[in-house]
Amino acid sequence: MNKTRMTYFKEEDILHIVISNEKEANSIELSPNITAEIDEKGELIGIEILDASSFIRDSILESSQAKILEFKKAG
């Protein structure tokens, strides 16, 4: 079984997540800065995130703010 690996390229601010060691046959743009890498069977083998630091920061802030709002409503 393959293990997921992540590599961050600091100079380019790219996060590359490898899910499988299969060879990439195609890619699909999921959003402007996120690309899914697909093997010849059409299975996901990796994800590339451009402007990764901003993406991670914004994702964490968004989910944190949503949880805080839920907490405030419950309280």
Helices and strands as residue ranges (DSSP letters): E 5-9, E 14-18, E 26-31, E 34-38, E 44-50, H 52-74
